[in-house]
Amino acid sequence: MRRGRCLAAPSVVLFALAACSSDPSTPGGGAGGAGGGPDGNVDGGGTPDASDGGAITVNRPELVPATDERIASLKVPEGFRVSVVARGMPGARMLAVGPDRSIYVTVPMMSQVVRLNDQNGDGDAEDENERTVEAGLSDSADLAGVHGIALSGTNVYLASVKAIFMATLANGQFTGLRKIVGDLPDGGQHPNRTLAVGPDGKLYVSIGSDCNACAESNTEHATMLRLERDGTVAANPPQPAHPAVAHIPNTMVSPRVFASGLRNTLGFDWHPQTGELWGADHGSDGIGDDVPPDELNRLSEGKSYGWPYCWGDRQPDPIVDQPSMMESKEEYCPKTEPLVLGYPAHSAPIAFLFYRGAQFPVDYGGDAFVAFRGSWNRAVATGYKIVRVHFQGGVPSPRDGQSSAIEDFMTGFLIDNDHQFGRVAGLAVDQEGALLVSEDSNGVIYRVAQADSR
């Protein structure tokens, strides 16, 4: 029997949980992710989905408009500047850039993929004729909640809650859109899917958990899947440390699973030098304001990363039930992989991207950017920013004179503990090497470039 948890915590606001449902808020209401996502789902944890009642800290900085004055107050490192590519796109999430400089934006709350095309060369896509819907419900009902997008050569891949679609990219447009997978797990608490084509030519798909902390009945929940690019099953290794095996020995794990124990690893990418896969995972809710950390993990085939029984450096979760009568958390956790780097709890990392562009200073090459969408369940709000993770020798490492490998790159969306004007979500690098950033509350697409560049 699957069980979650729901417990009391020091709070700014105590929110009674009759059934511990997912956070129902929307970007327009200024809540969402680490709580409610753009279509009412939960991206950074959300309200614990236990059945035994209780309370949890709730602190939702109120959404205010993204005025020109507020946008001008955004802070980036010296030598960089921020401009606006597009406004008026509430729910804007993941980003991709085409060879013709078109920017593709998924909008799950509208079940659409929108193409932004700066036709007049003025540096933005604000004009009505510069936005077109390339995919949506008129193409297939199974595109409901479309969230993930990946471009690979002339192919484009889209991921909705239950399906994966493939199309050909021709002159910036999607042609021949067709469904190649139609049986992804149910959405539950984390219905947003992301996907990418790896250096091995395989299609990787992130599937979040359907609960806060529970023994999943579907072995594909809380995993990274690996498929062939046509959607068929790839050759994946055995999964002896899969949490479902700890819960029920001899469980048959889906052959599509590449790695497990990942509560919600929406952001992942391969290091441009080492080729290793890294992913940013969301920690569970309901333990406290400062634990567990959100995690940066080096993802390897056949490995488990602990959720729901362990977090951080193989720390047993003190609240979740034992895996089974035959195996305790203390016995199971040493079989799992520890985190490599911890982020502040409830930061809600969404996109994770290694910088491969040529515009930024040379020391940015091989470093990563992470979009922290921001907390909803922490007394002192955290996140609401883009950070840079410094890598050296293929691993996170502090730069000279710094104590942490993590440093702020784009901040200012969180005005104070009670107000914010942007919850960042998607990241991409455009053809000129600038960083594109989406935020899904006010629906603004930003561009961060060096001050002396286009």
C-alpha positions in Angstrom: 0.0 0.0 0.0 1.5 3.3 -1.0 1.8 5.9 1.7 3.0 9.5 1.6 3.4 11.9 4.5 2.0 15.1 5.9 3.4 16.6 9.0 3.6 19.8 11.1 6.4 22.3 10.6 7.2 25.8 11.8 5.2 28.1 9.6 4.6 31.5 8.3 1.1 30.3 7.4 -0.3 26.9 8.6 -2.2 25.3 5.8 -4.5 22.5 7.0 -4.3 19.5 4.9 -7.4 17.4 4.8 -6.2 15.2 2.1 -2.9 16.7 1.3 -3.7 17.5 -2.3 -1.2 19.0 -4.7 -0.8 22.8 -4.7 -3.6 24.1 -6.9 -2.2 27.5 -7.6 -1.4 29.0 -11.0 1.2 31.4 -12.3 -1.4 34.2 -12.4 -2.0 33.8 -8.7 1.7 34.1 -8.0 2.1 30.6 -6.5 3.3 27.5 -8.1 6.5 25.8 -8.2 8.4 24.7 -5.9 4.7 24.5 -5.7 2.0 24.7 -8.3 3.2 24.6 -11.9 1.7 26.6 -14.7 -1.2 24.3 -15.2 -1.9 23.6 -11.5 0.6 20.8 -11.1 3.5 20.7 -8.7 7.1 21.2 -9.9 9.2 21.7 -6.9 7.6 19.5 -4.4 4.2 20.9 -3.7 2.0 20.1 -0.8 2.8 16.7 0.7 0.3 14.1 -0.5 -0.2 12.1 2.7 -3.5 10.9 4.0 -3.1 11.4 7.8 -3.6 15.2 8.0 -1.2 17.8 9.4 0.2 21.2 8.5 3.1 22.6 6.5 4.9 26.0 6.2 3.4 28.0 3.4 5.0 31.3 2.3 4.0 32.4 -1.3 5.6 35.7 -2.3 2.8 37.6 -4.1 3.2 38.0 -7.9 3.5 41.6 -9.0 3.7 42.9 -12.7 7.0 42.7 -14.5 7.2 46.5 -15.2 10.0 48.1 -17.1 11.3 49.5 -13.9 11.4 46.1 -12.2 13.0 44.4 -15.2 15.7 47.1 -15.2 16.4 46.2 -11.6 17.5 42.7 -12.5 21.1 42.0 -11.5 23.6 40.1 -13.7 27.4 40.1 -13.5 29.3 43.1 -14.7 29.7 43.2 -18.4 26.3 41.6 -19.1 22.9 43.1 -19.9 19.3 41.9 -19.9 16.8 42.4 -22.6 13.2 41.2 -23.2 12.5 38.8 -26.1 8.8 38.4 -25.5 6.1 39.3 -23.0 2.6 38.1 -22.3 3.2 34.4 -22.3 2.0 33.2 -18.9 3.0 29.6 -18.3 6.0 29.8 -20.6 8.3 26.9 -19.6 11.0 25.0 -21.6 13.0 26.5 -24.4 14.7 25.4 -27.6 16.5 27.3 -30.4 16.3 26.3 -34.0 19.0 26.7 -36.7 17.1 29.7 -38.1 17.2 31.5 -34.7 13.6 30.7 -34.0 12.9 30.2 -30.3 10.4 27.5 -29.3 8.5 27.8 -26.0 6.3 25.1 -24.4 3.3 26.4 -22.6 1.7 23.5 -20.7 -1.2 25.5 -19.4 -2.3 26.1 -23.0 -1.1 22.7 -24.3 0.9 24.6 -26.9 4.4 24.9 -28.4 4.9 28.5 -29.6 7.5 29.6 -32.1 9.0 33.1 -31.6 10.6 34.5 -34.8 12.1 38.0 -34.9 11.1 38.7 -38.4 11.9 42.4 -38.4 15.3 42.2 -36.7 14.5 44.4 -33.8 15.8 41.9 -31.2 12.4 40.8 -29.9 9.3 38.8 -30.9 6.7 41.2 -29.6 4.7 41.6 -32.8 1.7 39.4 -33.3 3.0 38.0 -36.6 6.2 36.9 -34.9 4.4 34.2 -32.8 2.9 31.1 -34.2 1.6 27.9 -32.6 3.6 24.9 -33.9 1.8 22.2 -32.0 -1.2 22.0 -29.8 -4.5 20.2 -29.0 -5.7 20.7 -32.6 -2.9 18.3 -33.6 -3.6 15.7 -30.9 -5.5 15.5 -27.6 -2.4 13.7 -26.3 -0.5 17.0 -26.4 -2.4 18.1 -23.4 0.1 19.6 -20.9 3.0 19.5 -23.4 6.1 20.5 -21.5 9.4 18.9 -22.8 11.0 19.9 -26.1 14.3 18.8 -27.7 15.8 19.5 -31.1 18.2 17.0 -32.7 19.3 17.6 -36.2 16.1 18.1 -38.3 14.0 16.3 -35.7 12.0 17.8 -32.9 10.7 15.8 -29.9 7.9 16.9 -27.6 6.8 15.3 -24.3 3.4 15.7 -22.7 2.1 14.0 -19.6 1.5 10.6 -21.2 3.1 10.8 -24.7 6.1 11.6 -26.7 5.8 13.1 -30.2 8.3 13.5 -33.0 8.2 15.9 -36.0 10.5 17.2 -38.7 11.8 20.7 -38.5 11.5 22.4 -41.9 11.9 26.2 -42.4 11.2 26.7 -38.7 8.0 24.7 -38.8 7.0 21.3 -37.4 5.9 18.9 -40.1 4.8 15.3 -39.9 4.0 15.4 -36.2 3.4 11.9 -34.9 3.1 10.1 -31.6 6.0 7.6 -30.9 5.2 6.8 -27.3 1.7 6.8 -25.7 2.1 5.0 -22.4 4.2 7.2 -20.1 3.2 6.9 -16.4 0.3 9.0 -15.0 1.2 12.5 -14.0 0.2 12.7 -10.3 2.1 15.4 -8.4 4.8 15.8 -11.0 3.2 15.6 -14.5 5.8 17.7 -16.4 8.1 15.7 -18.6 11.4 16.8 -20.0 13.5 15.1 -22.6 16.8 15.3 -24.6 18.9 13.3 -27.1 22.1 12.2 -25.5 25.6 11.8 -27.0 24.8 8.2 -27.5 21.9 9.0 -29.8 19.3 7.8 -27.3 16.3 9.7 -26.1 16.3 10.4 -22.4 13.0 11.2 -20.6 12.6 12.5 -17.1 9.6 11.1 -15.2 8.8 12.7 -11.8 7.2 11.0 -8.8 3.5 11.0 -8.5 3.7 11.8 -4.8 5.8 13.7 -2.2 7.4 10.6 -0.6 5.9 7.2 -1.1 6.6 3.7 -2.4 5.6 4.0 -6.1 3.5 1.2 -7.7 4.8 2.1 -11.2 8.5 1.4 -11.6 8.8 4.2 -14.2 7.8 7.0 -11.7 10.8 8.9 -10.2 13.2 7.8 -12.9 15.1 8.7 -16.0 14.0 6.6 -18.9 16.2 5.9 -22.0 14.6 5.0 -25.3 15.7 4.7 -28.9 14.9 7.8 -30.9 11.9 6.1 -32.5 10.4 5.6 -29.0 11.2 1.9 -28.8 13.0 0.4 -25.8 16.7 0.9 -25.6 19.2 -1.5 -24.0 19.2 -0.5 -20.3 21.0 -2.3 -17.5 19.5 -4.1 -14.5 18.2 -2.0 -11.7 19.1 -3.9 -8.5 19.0 -0.7 -6.3 15.6 0.5 -7.6 13.5 1.6 -4.7 10.6 -0.7 -5.9 12.9 -3.7 -5.4 13.7 -2.6 -1.9 9.9 -2.3 -1.3 8.9 -5.6 -2.9 11.8 -7.9 -3.6 12.0 -9.4 -7.1 9.9 -6.6 -8.6 10.2 -6.5 -12.3 11.5 -3.1 -13.2 10.5 -1.5 -16.6 13.2 -2.1 -19.2 12.9 1.6 -20.1 14.5 2.7 -16.8 18.0 4.1 -17.0 18.3 5.4 -13.4 15.9 5.5 -10.5 15.3 7.2 -7.1 14.9 10.6 -8.7 12.0 12.5 -7.3 11.8 15.1 -10.1 14.9 15.7 -12.2 13.4 18.1 -14.8 16.8 19.7 -15.6 19.6 17.5 -17.0 22.4 17.8 -19.5 25.7 16.2 -20.5 29.0 17.8 -19.6 30.5 19.0 -22.9 34.0 17.7 -22.1 33.4 14.5 -20.2 30.1 13.5 -21.7 28.8 12.6 -18.2 25.1 13.1 -17.5 24.2 15.5 -14.7 20.7 16.3 -13.3 19.2 18.6 -10.7 16.7 16.9 -8.5 14.0 18.2 -6.1 14.0 17.1 -2.5 10.9 16.0 -0.6 8.7 18.4 1.3 7.5 18.2 4.9 10.8 17.7 6.8 11.7 21.3 7.4 12.7 24.6 5.9 16.3 23.6 5.3 16.2 19.9 4.6 16.5 17.9 2.5 18.7 19.8 0.0 17.8 19.9 -3.6 20.5 17.9 -5.4 22.9 17.9 -8.2 23.6 14.3 -9.2 25.9 12.7 -11.7 23.5 10.2 -13.3 24.8 6.7 -14.2 23.0 3.8 -15.7 21.6 1.3 -13.3 22.0 3.5 -10.3 19.5 4.7 -7.7 19.6 8.1 -6.1 17.7 7.2 -3.0 14.3 8.8 -3.1 12.0 8.2 -1.3 14.0 6.5 1.4 17.3 8.5 1.4 18.5 12.0 0.5 21.8 13.9 0.4 24.8 11.9 1.3 22.7 8.7 1.6 20.9 10.1 4.7 17.9 7.9 5.6 14.7 10.0 5.4 13.6 10.2 9.1 9.8 10.2 8.3 9.1 8.0 5.4 8.2 4.3 6.1 10.8 1.6 5.9 11.1 0.0 2.4 9.9 -3.4 3.7 10.0 -5.8 6.6 12.9 -7.4 4.9 15.0 -4.3 4.4 15.4 -1.1 6.4 16.4 2.4 5.2 19.7 1.9 7.0 20.4 -1.2 4.9 19.1 0.2 1.6 20.6 3.7 1.6 24.3 2.5 1.3 23.2 0.9 -2.1 22.3 4.3 -3.5 24.3 7.1 -4.9 25.1 10.3 -2.8 24.5 13.8 -4.2 27.5 15.6 -5.6 26.3 19.1 -4.7 23.5 20.4 -2.6 21.2 23.4 -3.3 19.2 25.2 -0.6 16.1 23.2 0.2 12.9 24.0 -1.8 14.9 26.1 -4.4 13.0 24.0 -7.1 15.5 23.6 -9.9 13.8 23.4 -13.2 16.2 23.8 -16.2 19.9 22.7 -16.0 22.2 23.6 -18.9 25.9 23.5 -19.6 27.1 26.5 -21.4 28.4 25.7 -24.9 28.3 29.1 -26.5 31.1 31.3 -27.7 29.9 34.7 -26.5 30.5 34.6 -22.7 34.0 34.9 -21.2 36.1 31.7 -21.8 35.8 30.6 -18.2 32.1 30.1 -18.6 32.8 27.2 -21.0 31.8 23.9 -19.3 30.0 25.6 -16.4 26.3 25.1 -15.9 23.3 27.3 -15.4 20.4 26.3 -13.2 16.9 27.9 -13.0 15.7 28.0 -9.4 11.9 28.6 -9.8 11.6 29.3 -6.1 10.1 28.1 -2.9 6.5 28.2 -1.7 6.9 26.2 1.5 9.8 27.9 3.4 9.6 30.7 5.9 12.3 32.6 4.2 11.8 32.4 0.5 14.6 31.0 -1.6 15.3 30.6 -5.3 13.7 32.9 -7.9 17.0 33.2 -9.8 19.5 31.8 -12.2 22.7 30.5 -10.7 26.0 29.4 -12.3 27.7 26.2 -11.2 31.4 26.3 -11.7 32.9 23.0 -13.0 36.6 22.2 -13.0 38.0 18.8 -14.2 34.4 17.8 -15.0 33.1 18.2 -11.5 31.6 21.1 -9.5 34.4 23.1 -7.9 34.6 26.5 -6.2 36.5 29.1 -8.2 39.6 30.6 -6.6 38.8 32.6 -3.5 35.2 31.3 -3.3 33.7 28.8 -0.8 31.0 27.4 -3.1 30.8 26.2 -6.6 27.4 28.0 -6.9 27.2 31.7 -7.6 24.3 34.0 -8.5 24.0 34.9 -12.2 20.6 36.6 -12.6 18.7 37.8 -9.5 16.2 40.4 -8.5 12.9 38.5 -9.3 12.3 38.1 -5.6 11.7 41.7 -4.4 11.4 40.8 -0.8 10.1 37.9 1.2 6.5 38.8 0.2 6.7 39.8 -3.4 8.1 38.5 -6.7 7.8 39.2 -10.4 9.1 36.1 -12.0 9.5 32.4 -11.4 12.2 31.2 -13.8 11.8 27.9 -15.6 13.5 27.3 -19.0 17.0 27.9 -20.3 18.6 27.8 -23.7 21.6 29.4 -25.5 20.8 31.2 -28.8 22.8 31.2 -32.0 24.8 34.2 -30.8 25.7 32.5 -27.5 23.4 34.6 -25.3 21.4 32.9 -22.5 17.6 32.8 -22.9 15.5 32.5 -19.7 11.7 31.9 -19.5 9.6 32.7 -16.4 6.1 31.3 -16.1 4.3 33.7 -13.8 4.2 37.0 -15.8 5.3 35.1 -18.9 8.4 37.0 -20.0 11.2 35.6 -22.1 14.6 37.2 -21.2 17.9 37.3 -23.0 21.2 37.8 -21.1 24.1 38.8 -23.3 27.5 40.5 -23.0 27.0 44.2 -23.1 29.1 44.8 -26.2 27.5 42.0 -28.2 24.3 41.7 -30.3 
